[in-house]
C-alpha cells in the first residue's frame, strides 16, 4: 500500500516513528513533512496528504499533530477526504468499517508510539463493510457537491 504521511512539529516524533513502522509493514511511504520539531503550520501539510490520497498518488494518508484535531479538520477540507481522528483502537476500526476513512489523524501528545503502531496496523488492515454504510458515504459526497461554490 502507498501511504502519504505528514504532520506539524507536535506530531514530528510520532511521524518519524510511524514512517519506520510503515516501512517495516512493507508499505511505500511518501513523507510530506514537516522534517523537524521547529514550529510550522499544519494546514498545508495536511492538505498535501489529503490531495495525495484523493488524486490516488497514495492509497491512504496519515496526519499527525499534538491532538490530531486540527489536522483532521484541515485534511477534511479537501473534497473526497474522509479523515478520522483515531486515538484508540475502536475508533480506528469503526472509521474504516463504517466510514471508509482514507486519512488517519492521531495526536502525538496523546498516543504513545506502541499504541500508535497498533492503531495504524489495525486501520490499514480493516476493510470497509459497504452495504448501508455506502449509502451514507454517498450522502456525504452529495453534501460536498452541494457545498461547492
C-alpha positions in Angstrom: 0.0 0.0 0.0 1.2 3.6 -0.7 0.8 5.8 2.3 1.3 9.6 2.4 2.2 10.9 5.8 2.6 14.4 7.3 2.3 16.5 10.4 3.3 19.5 12.3 6.1 20.0 14.8 4.0 18.4 17.6 3.5 15.3 15.6 7.0 15.1 14.2 8.4 12.5 16.6 5.4 10.2 16.1 5.6 10.7 12.4 9.3 9.7 12.4 8.4 6.6 14.3 5.4 5.7 12.1 7.4 6.1 8.9 9.6 3.3 10.2 6.6 1.2 11.2 5.1 1.6 7.7 8.3 0.5 6.2 8.5 -2.5 8.5 5.0 -3.4 7.4 6.1 -3.3 3.8 4.3 -0.1 2.7 5.7 2.6 0.4 5.8 5.9 2.3 5.7 9.4 1.0 6.7 11.8 3.8 5.2 15.2 3.1 6.7 17.0 6.2 7.5 18.5 8.5 11.0 17.4 8.9 11.9 18.9 12.3 10.4 20.0 15.6 10.6 23.6 14.6 7.2 25.3 14.7 5.2 25.0 11.5 1.6 25.5 10.4 -0.2 22.2 9.8 -3.0 23.1 7.2 -0.8 23.0 4.1 0.9 19.7 5.1 -2.5 18.0 5.9 -4.0 19.3 2.7 -1.0 17.8 0.8 -1.5 14.4 2.4 -5.3 14.6 1.6 -4.6 15.6 -2.0 -2.2 12.7 -2.4 -5.0 10.4 -1.4 -7.8 11.9 -3.5 -5.6 12.0 -6.6 -4.7 8.4 -6.0 -1.0 9.1 -5.7 -1.4 7.4 -2.3 -3.9 4.7 -1.2 -4.2 6.1 2.3 -2.9 9.1 4.3 -1.8 9.8 7.9 -1.8 13.3 9.5 -0.3 14.0 12.9 -0.2 16.9 15.3 -0.4 17.5 19.0 -4.0 16.3 19.4 -4.8 15.4 15.8 -7.9 17.5 15.8 -6.8 20.4 13.7 -5.0 18.1 11.3 -8.2 16.1 10.8 -10.2 19.3 10.1 -7.6 20.6 7.7 -7.4 17.3 5.8 -11.2 17.1 5.6 -11.3 20.5 3.7 -10.0 18.6 0.6 -13.0 17.3 -1.3 -13.1 13.5 -1.2 -11.2 13.2 2.0 -12.7 11.2 4.9 -10.2 11.9 7.7 -10.9 10.3 11.0 -9.3 11.2 14.4 -8.4 7.8 16.0 -6.6 7.9 19.2 -7.8 4.4 20.2 -8.4 1.0 18.5 -12.2 1.1 18.5 -12.4 4.4 16.5 -9.7 3.2 14.1 -11.7 0.0 13.3 -15.0 1.8 13.0 -13.6 4.6 10.9 -12.7 2.0 8.3 -15.6 -0.4 8.6 -18.3 2.2 8.6 -16.8 5.4 7.2 -14.2 4.1 4.7 -11.8 6.7 6.2 -9.0 7.3 3.8 -6.9 9.6 6.1 -6.0 8.7 9.7 -5.4 11.5 12.2 -3.6 11.0 15.5 -2.3 13.1 18.3 1.4 12.8 19.1 0.8 14.3 22.5 -2.0 11.8 23.2 -0.9 8.5 21.7 2.3 6.7 22.7 4.3 5.0 19.9 3.3 1.5 20.8 -0.4 2.2 20.7 0.0 4.3 17.5 1.6 1.3 15.9 -1.4 -0.8 16.8 -3.9 1.8 15.7 -2.1 2.3 12.4 -1.8 -1.5 11.7 -5.5 -2.0 12.5 -6.6 1.0 10.4 -4.6 -0.2 7.4 -5.8 -3.8 7.6 -9.5 -3.1 8.2 -11.8 -3.3 5.2 -14.8 -1.1 4.5 -18.1 -3.1 5.1 -20.1 -1.3 2.4 -23.8 -2.1 2.5 -25.8 0.5 4.4 -22.6 2.4 5.1 -22.1 3.0 1.3 -25.4 4.8 1.2 -24.2 7.2 3.9 -20.9 7.8 2.2 -22.9 8.7 -1.0 -24.9 11.2 1.0 -21.7 12.7 2.4 -20.4 13.0 -1.2 -23.7 14.7 -2.2 -23.2 17.2 0.6 -19.7 18.0 -0.7 -21.1 18.6 -4.2 -23.9 20.8 -2.9 -21.4 23.0 -0.9 -19.1 23.7 -3.8 -19.3 27.4 -4.9 
